[in-house]
Protein backbone atom coordinates (compact mmCIF):
# COMPACT_ATOMS: atom_id res chain seq x y z
CA UNK A 1 0.00 0.00 0.00
CA UNK A 2 1.30 3.44 -0.92
CA UNK A 3 1.80 5.54 2.22
CA UNK A 4 1.18 9.26 2.63
CA UNK A 5 4.95 9.76 2.82
CA UNK A 6 5.28 8.13 -0.63
CA UNK A 7 2.57 10.41 -1.99
CA UNK A 8 4.22 13.51 -0.56
CA UNK A 9 7.64 12.63 -1.95
CA UNK A 10 6.58 12.15 -5.53
CA UNK A 11 4.13 15.08 -5.51
CA UNK A 12 6.93 17.29 -4.21
CA UNK A 13 9.25 16.34 -7.06
CA UNK A 14 6.43 16.77 -9.57
CA UNK A 15 5.55 20.17 -8.12
CA UNK A 16 9.14 21.38 -8.46
CA UNK A 17 11.56 18.92 -10.11
CA UNK A 18 14.29 21.53 -9.73
CA UNK A 19 14.54 20.60 -6.04
CA UNK A 20 16.65 17.66 -7.23
CA UNK A 21 19.21 19.93 -8.90
CA UNK A 22 19.39 22.30 -5.95
CA UNK A 23 19.84 19.50 -3.43
CA UNK A 24 22.59 17.73 -5.39
CA UNK A 25 24.30 21.09 -5.78
CA UNK A 26 24.32 21.42 -1.99
CA UNK A 27 25.74 17.90 -1.75
CA UNK A 28 28.46 18.63 -4.29
CA UNK A 29 27.35 15.86 -6.68
CA UNK A 30 28.43 16.07 -10.34
CA UNK A 31 25.06 16.60 -12.04
CA UNK A 32 24.53 19.53 -14.45
CA UNK A 33 21.62 21.92 -13.93
CA UNK A 34 18.37 20.95 -15.68
CA UNK A 35 17.31 22.98 -18.70
CA UNK A 36 13.97 21.23 -19.13
CA UNK A 37 12.09 18.56 -17.14
CA UNK A 38 9.29 16.31 -18.42
CA UNK A 39 7.08 13.98 -16.40
CA UNK A 40 6.98 10.46 -17.92
CA UNK A 41 4.51 7.57 -17.34
CA UNK A 42 5.29 5.64 -14.18
CA UNK A 43 3.77 2.30 -15.28
CA UNK A 44 6.59 -0.09 -16.22
CA UNK A 45 4.37 -3.16 -16.69
CA UNK A 46 4.99 -5.32 -19.78
CA UNK A 47 3.15 -8.47 -20.96
CA UNK A 48 3.88 -10.09 -17.62
CA UNK A 49 0.77 -9.42 -15.45
CA UNK A 50 2.97 -8.40 -12.50
CA UNK A 51 2.45 -4.66 -12.06
CA UNK A 52 5.60 -2.61 -11.74
CA UNK A 53 5.25 1.07 -11.01
CA UNK A 54 7.73 3.68 -9.81
CA UNK A 55 6.72 6.64 -7.67
CA UNK A 56 7.90 9.33 -10.07
CA UNK A 57 9.73 9.25 -13.41
CA UNK A 58 11.23 12.41 -14.90
CA UNK A 59 13.19 13.08 -18.09
CA UNK A 60 15.77 15.77 -17.34
CA UNK A 61 17.45 17.73 -20.13
CA UNK A 62 20.82 19.33 -19.43
CA UNK A 63 23.52 21.04 -21.47
CA UNK A 64 25.41 17.73 -21.37
CA UNK A 65 22.46 15.64 -22.57
CA UNK A 66 19.34 14.03 -21.12
CA UNK A 67 18.91 11.42 -18.39
CA UNK A 68 16.02 9.77 -16.55
CA UNK A 69 15.36 10.35 -12.85
CA UNK A 70 13.38 7.71 -10.93
CA UNK A 71 12.20 8.89 -7.51
CA UNK A 72 11.32 6.28 -4.89
CA UNK A 73 10.37 6.83 -1.23
CA UNK A 74 11.61 4.10 1.09
CA UNK A 75 10.50 3.76 4.70
CA UNK A 76 12.46 0.65 5.76
CA UNK A 77 14.95 -1.93 4.57
CA UNK A 78 13.33 -4.30 2.07
CA UNK A 79 15.23 -7.25 0.60
CA UNK A 80 12.86 -7.34 -2.38
CA UNK A 81 13.69 -3.81 -3.48
CA UNK A 82 17.11 -4.35 -5.13
CA UNK A 83 15.64 -6.70 -7.74
CA UNK A 84 12.73 -4.30 -8.39
CA UNK A 85 15.09 -1.35 -8.72
CA UNK A 86 17.36 -3.33 -11.06
CA UNK A 87 14.32 -4.10 -13.22
CA UNK A 88 13.29 -0.43 -13.32
CA UNK A 89 16.77 0.70 -14.37
CA UNK A 90 17.28 -1.97 -17.03
CA UNK A 91 13.77 -1.60 -18.46
CA UNK A 92 13.96 2.19 -18.71
CA UNK A 93 17.42 2.12 -20.26
CA UNK A 94 16.16 -0.29 -22.93
CA UNK A 95 12.92 1.61 -23.51
CA UNK A 96 14.18 5.21 -23.67
CA UNK A 97 17.85 4.64 -24.56
CA UNK A 98 18.78 7.10 -21.83
CA UNK A 99 20.85 6.54 -18.72
CA UNK A 100 18.61 6.31 -15.63
CA UNK A 101 19.40 7.55 -12.12
CA UNK A 102 17.54 6.06 -9.17
CA UNK A 103 16.88 8.54 -6.35
CA UNK A 104 15.69 7.02 -3.07
CA UNK A 105 14.33 9.35 -0.37
CA UNK A 106 14.43 8.10 3.25
CA UNK A 107 13.37 9.48 6.62
CA UNK A 108 15.87 7.62 8.81
CA UNK A 109 19.63 7.18 8.59
CA UNK A 110 19.67 3.38 8.87
CA UNK A 111 17.36 2.97 5.85
CA UNK A 112 19.37 5.56 3.92
CA UNK A 113 22.63 3.71 4.66
CA UNK A 114 21.14 0.42 3.47
CA UNK A 115 19.63 1.97 0.34
CA UNK A 116 22.95 3.48 -0.76
CA UNK A 117 24.34 -0.02 -1.09
CA UNK A 118 25.82 -0.80 -3.44
CA UNK A 119 23.25 -3.60 -3.62
CA UNK A 120 24.57 -6.72 -5.37
CA UNK A 121 22.49 -9.22 -7.35
CA UNK A 122 24.01 -12.61 -8.08
CA UNK A 123 25.60 -15.54 -6.22
CA UNK A 124 28.55 -14.99 -3.87
CA UNK A 125 30.90 -16.40 -6.50
CA UNK A 126 29.93 -13.84 -9.16
CA UNK A 127 28.06 -10.55 -8.95
CA UNK A 128 25.84 -10.11 -12.00
CA UNK A 129 24.35 -6.70 -11.23
CA UNK A 130 25.07 -3.87 -8.83
CA UNK A 131 22.37 -1.33 -7.98
CA UNK A 132 23.80 1.93 -6.68
CA UNK A 133 21.02 4.41 -5.82
CA UNK A 134 21.47 8.09 -5.11
CA UNK A 135 19.93 8.59 -1.65
CA UNK A 136 18.49 11.67 0.04
CA UNK A 137 18.13 11.15 3.78
CA UNK A 138 18.50 12.95 7.11
CA UNK A 139 22.27 12.48 6.96
CA UNK A 140 22.75 14.51 3.77
CA UNK A 141 19.66 16.66 3.11
CA UNK A 142 20.37 20.06 4.68
CA UNK A 143 18.60 21.14 7.86
CA UNK A 144 16.83 24.30 6.68
CA UNK A 145 16.32 26.53 9.72
CA UNK A 146 17.53 29.79 8.16
CA UNK A 147 14.49 31.83 7.17
CA UNK A 148 16.13 33.50 4.16
CA UNK A 149 17.22 30.11 2.80
CA UNK A 150 13.72 28.70 3.30
CA UNK A 151 12.08 31.67 1.56
CA UNK A 152 14.43 31.29 -1.42
CA UNK A 153 13.69 27.57 -1.78
CA UNK A 154 10.35 26.45 -0.34
CA UNK A 155 10.51 22.97 -1.97
CA UNK A 156 13.94 22.27 -0.44
CA UNK A 157 12.68 23.48 2.95
CA UNK A 158 9.71 21.11 2.55
CA UNK A 159 12.03 18.22 1.66
CA UNK A 160 14.13 19.10 4.71
CA UNK A 161 11.07 18.82 6.96
CA UNK A 162 10.00 15.50 5.48
CA UNK A 163 13.43 13.82 5.65
CA UNK A 164 14.16 15.06 9.19
CA UNK A 165 10.70 14.29 10.58
CA UNK A 166 12.03 11.73 13.07
CA UNK A 167 14.81 13.95 14.46
CA UNK A 168 13.36 15.64 17.53
CA UNK A 169 16.45 17.85 17.90
CA UNK A 170 15.83 19.78 14.66
CA UNK A 171 12.33 19.12 13.33
CA UNK A 172 10.69 21.79 15.52
CA UNK A 173 12.99 24.51 14.19
CA UNK A 174 12.60 23.27 10.60
CA UNK A 175 8.79 23.33 10.79
CA UNK A 176 8.70 26.75 12.44
CA UNK A 177 11.00 28.17 9.76
CA UNK A 178 8.99 26.57 6.96
CA UNK A 179 5.68 27.81 8.40
CA UNK A 180 7.04 31.37 8.46
CA UNK A 181 8.58 31.05 4.99
CA UNK A 182 5.25 29.97 3.48
CA UNK A 183 3.97 33.51 4.07
CA UNK A 184 6.35 34.67 1.34
CA UNK A 185 4.36 32.78 -1.33
CA UNK A 186 2.05 35.22 -3.08
CA UNK A 187 -0.33 32.62 -4.52
CA UNK A 188 -2.53 31.23 -1.71
CA UNK A 189 -3.12 28.02 -3.69
CA UNK A 190 0.64 27.37 -3.77
CA UNK A 191 0.82 27.97 -0.02
CA UNK A 192 -1.88 25.35 0.51
CA UNK A 193 -0.07 22.86 -1.76
CA UNK A 194 3.18 23.03 0.21
CA UNK A 195 1.32 23.08 3.53
CA UNK A 196 -0.47 19.85 2.67
CA UNK A 197 2.57 18.22 1.04
CA UNK A 198 4.43 18.80 4.31
CA UNK A 199 1.55 17.37 6.32
CA UNK A 200 1.44 14.28 4.07
CA UNK A 201 5.19 13.75 4.30
CA UNK A 202 5.31 14.15 8.07
CA UNK A 203 2.52 11.60 8.48
CA UNK A 204 0.51 11.03 11.64
CA UNK A 205 3.46 10.94 14.07
CA UNK A 206 4.39 13.67 16.58
CA UNK A 207 5.91 15.92 13.91
CA UNK A 208 2.81 15.64 11.74
CA UNK A 209 0.55 16.42 14.68
CA UNK A 210 2.64 19.45 15.60
CA UNK A 211 2.58 20.70 12.00
CA UNK A 212 -1.20 20.48 11.90
CA UNK A 213 -1.47 22.42 15.13
CA UNK A 214 0.97 25.02 13.83
CA UNK A 215 -1.12 25.47 10.68
CA UNK A 216 -4.36 25.50 12.64
CA UNK A 217 -3.46 28.75 14.42
CA UNK A 218 -2.38 30.47 11.21
CA UNK A 219 -5.41 32.20 9.67
CA UNK A 220 -3.89 32.22 6.17
CA UNK A 221 -4.18 28.43 6.00
CA UNK A 222 -7.76 28.00 7.21
CA UNK A 223 -8.89 27.13 3.68
CA UNK A 224 -6.59 24.08 3.65
CA UNK A 225 -8.14 20.60 3.69
CA UNK A 226 -5.90 19.76 6.63
CA UNK A 227 -7.36 22.64 8.62
CA UNK A 228 -10.83 21.32 7.82
CA UNK A 229 -9.75 17.86 8.99
CA UNK A 230 -8.24 19.21 12.20
CA UNK A 231 -11.38 21.23 12.88
CA UNK A 232 -13.68 18.30 12.09
CA UNK A 233 -11.77 16.05 14.49
CA UNK A 234 -12.27 18.59 17.27
CA UNK A 235 -8.55 19.18 17.78
CA UNK A 236 -9.00 22.95 17.74
CA UNK A 237 -11.96 24.82 19.15
CA UNK A 238 -13.17 28.26 18.15
CA UNK A 239 -13.98 30.23 15.01
CA UNK A 240 -11.76 30.01 11.95
CA UNK A 241 -11.22 33.77 12.07
CA UNK A 242 -8.50 33.02 14.62
CA UNK A 243 -10.16 33.97 17.90
CA UNK A 244 -7.82 33.96 20.88
CA UNK A 245 -9.55 31.01 22.52
CA UNK A 246 -8.90 28.93 19.41
CA UNK A 247 -5.21 29.76 19.58
CA UNK A 248 -5.10 29.01 23.30
CA UNK A 249 -6.66 25.60 22.71
CA UNK A 250 -4.19 24.90 19.90
CA UNK A 251 -1.31 25.80 22.22
CA UNK A 252 -2.59 23.45 24.92
CA UNK A 253 -2.97 20.70 22.32
CA UNK A 254 0.63 21.25 21.17
CA UNK A 255 1.94 21.06 24.74
CA UNK A 256 0.04 17.81 25.24
CA UNK A 257 1.43 16.35 22.00
CA UNK A 258 4.97 17.23 23.08
CA UNK A 259 4.44 15.62 26.48
CA UNK A 260 4.94 18.84 28.46
CA UNK A 261 3.15 18.80 31.81
CA UNK A 262 0.81 21.76 32.39
CA UNK A 263 -0.53 22.56 35.85
CA UNK A 264 -4.10 23.73 36.35
CA UNK A 265 -2.79 27.20 37.14
CA UNK A 266 -0.77 27.40 33.90
CA UNK A 267 -3.65 25.94 31.90
CA UNK A 268 -5.96 28.64 33.24
CA UNK A 269 -3.37 31.33 32.42
CA UNK A 270 -3.18 30.15 28.81
CA UNK A 271 -6.93 29.68 28.40
CA UNK A 272 -7.72 33.15 29.76
CA UNK A 273 -5.17 34.99 27.59
CA UNK A 274 -6.93 37.22 25.05
CA UNK A 275 -3.73 38.59 23.48
CA UNK A 276 -3.28 36.74 20.16
CA UNK A 277 0.28 38.03 19.73
CA UNK A 278 1.21 36.70 23.14
CA UNK A 279 -0.36 33.34 22.32
CA UNK A 280 1.56 33.23 19.05
CA UNK A 281 4.80 33.92 20.92
CA UNK A 282 4.04 31.14 23.41
CA UNK A 283 3.21 28.77 20.58
CA UNK A 284 6.59 29.42 18.93
CA UNK A 285 8.36 28.80 22.23
CA UNK A 286 6.35 25.61 22.75
CA UNK A 287 7.92 24.12 19.61
CA UNK A 288 11.29 24.11 21.41
CA UNK A 289 10.34 24.06 25.08
CA UNK A 290 11.43 21.25 27.37
CA UNK A 291 9.11 22.28 30.19
CA UNK A 292 6.26 24.71 30.85
CA UNK A 293 8.77 27.08 32.51
CA UNK A 294 10.47 27.58 29.14
CA UNK A 295 7.18 28.83 27.75
CA UNK A 296 6.88 31.70 30.25
CA UNK A 297 10.61 32.47 30.62
N, C-alpha and C positions, 0 to 999 in steps of 0.2 A: 504493500500500500504506500502511495506517495504521501510523505509527511508535509506539514505546513512549511517546515524548514526547506524541503526540496522545492516547493512552490516558490518560496521567497527568493531562493538563490537564482533560479532560472528566470524569474520575472525581473529581478534586478539587472541581470546581464542583458536581457532583452530591452529593458527600459533605457539603459545606457551602456552599450557594449564597450565604450571607451574606458570604463572603469578597469577593464583588463589591462589596457596599455598603461594607464596611470599607476596601477599597482605594481606591474612588473618593472616600471621605471624606478619606483621607490626601492624595489628589491635588487636593482642593478642587473636584471636579466637581459640577455642580448636579443630582444625582439624590437623590430622597427615600429614606429608609430603607424596606426591604421590610417589609410586614406579613405576607405569606404568599407562598410560592414553590411552584410546581407544575412538575414535569417533564413536558414534552410530547413526542410522537413526533418523532423526528429524520428520518424518511423524507419527503422532499418530492417524490417521484416522482409524475407524473401519467400520462396515457395514453401519452405519449411514453416509449419503452422506456429512454431514457437515465436512469440512476439518479442521483438528486441527494440527498445526505444531509449534514446538518450534524453537527458533533461533539456539540454539546449545545444543547438548546432549552429555555428556562425561561420560564414565565409568572410575572411578578413583580407582586404587588399592593402598592400604596402608598396613603397617605392622599390622594394627588393623582390616583389612578387606576392602571390596570394598563398594563404594557408587556411586550413580548417581548424576551428576551435570547438572542441566538445567540452561542455560544462556539466559536471556531475557533482551533486551534493552527497556526502558520505557521512553517516552518523556513527558508524562503528566498524570494526574490522570484520570483513566478510570474505571468507576463502573462495567464494564463488565469483567474486568480482574480477580478479585478474583475467580469467578466461573470457568474461563478458567484455571487458575493456579491450582485450586483444582482438576480439571479433569486431568491435566497433572500429578500431583503428585500421585493421586490414580491409574491412568492407568499404569504408569510406575512401581509403587510398585507391582501391580498385575502381570504385564508382566514379569519383570526381577527378582522379589523377592529380590530386593535390596532397601535400604532406599534412597529416593531421597532428594536432597537439591536444592531449587530454588534460584538462584542468579539473582537479578535484578540490572541492571546498569543504573544509572540516571545521567543527566547533571545539574540538579538544586535541591536545598535542599528541596523545598516544595514537589516535586514529590518523592524524596527519603524518606522523613518523612512519607508521605502517604503509600508508598509501604511497609515500614517496618511493618505496621499494629500494632498488629496482625489484620488480616482481617477476620471478622466473617461471616459465612453463616448459616442462620436459622432465625426463628422468634425471636422477642425480648424476648419471654417467655423461649426459649430454643435454645442455640447455638448448631448446629449439627456438624459444621466443623470450624476449625480455620486455616487459611493460614498465615504462619509466614515466609516470605522470608528473605534471607540474602541479604542486599542491599549494593552496592558500589555506592557512590555518592561524590559530592564535599565536604561533611562534614566529610568523613572518609578516602577517598583515599588520600594518601600523596601528597603534593605539591613538585614535584621533580624539584628543581632548583640547586641542587648540581651536578656539572659535573661528579665527580667520581661515585656518586650514579647512575646517568643516564647511564654512560658507562657500569657499572656492570649489569644493568637491563634495557635494551632498551624497552622491552614490558611493564614494569611497568611505565617507563617514558612516553610511548605512551598512556597508560591508564590514566595517570595523566593529560596529555594534553586534552584528550577527555572529561573526567569528569569535568574538570575545565574550559571548553571552554567559559562559560558565565561570568566568574569572571575576569573583566578587571584588577583587582589589581594584579593578579598573572600570567595570561595566557601568557603575553608577555615574562616574564622570563622563564616560562616552555618551551615555543616553542623555545626560543633562546638556552636554554640548550640542548634540544632534538636535534635541528639542528646540534649543535656542536658534540654531542655524536654520532650521526649517522656516523661521519667520522671514528669512531673506528671499524666499521663493515668491515671486510676484503672483504666479498663477495658483489660485487656491486648489485647483484640481491636482496639480503636481504635488502640492504639499500633502494632500490626502493620500496620493499614491505612495509616497515615501514613508508616510506615517504608518500605513497599513502593511507595506512591505517589511518594515522593521518589526511590527507586531507579529507578522507571520513568521519571520525568521527567528525571533526570540522565543516563540512557542508559548506554552502555558506554564513554564517554570517561573521562579521568582523574578527573573529579569523581565519576562514578558508581562507579568502582573504589575510590576513597578512601572513599566512603560505605559501600560494602559491607564494607570492612575495618573501618571504625569500628563498624558494627553487629555484626560478627563477634566483637568482643572484649567486647561488652556482653551479659551472660548473660540479661538480661530480654528479649532479642530472638531467642533461639536457636530458638524455635518458628516463626519467620518462614520462609516459603518461600525467601526470598533467602539466609537463613543456610544452609538445606539445599542450595541451589544452590552457594553458596560452598564449603561443606564437600565436596560431591560432586565439585567441580572440583579439589579438592586445594589450594585457595588458603590454607587455614588448617589446621594440624595440631593434634592434641590432642583431648581430651575436651570435650564441650559444656558440662561443668560449669564451664569457665573456668579450667582449669589454667594455671599460669604459663607453661609452655612454649608453649601455644597462643597466649597473648597476645604472647609474645616473637616468635613466627613471624609473627603479624599485623603487629607493629611493623616487622619487617624487610621484609615485603611492602609496607607503606605507604611506607617509605623508598625502595624500589626503584621503586614507581610514581611517586613524586615526583622521581625522578632524582637522589637524594642519594647520593653515593659513601660506602660504608661499608668501612673497612679490616677486615682479618681480626681484628685486636685488638678493634676496637669490636663486630664481629659476635659474637665470643666473649663479650664483656662482656654484651651484650644476651641472648644465648642462655642464659647461665648464671644470669641474674637470677631469683630465686625469689620476689621481692617483687612481688605483683600491683599494689599501690598505686604502687610506683615505675614499673612498666611502664605503668600507666595514665597517669601524669604524663608519661612520655617520649612516649607516643602522642599526647597532647594537644599537646605541644611540636612533634612531628613534622608536625602539620598546618600549622604556620607556619614551620618551620625552613627556612633557606636552605642550611645545611650541617650535617654531623654534629656540629660543635662547638656549634651552637645547642641541640642535644638535651641535651648534658651540662653546659651553662653553669650 
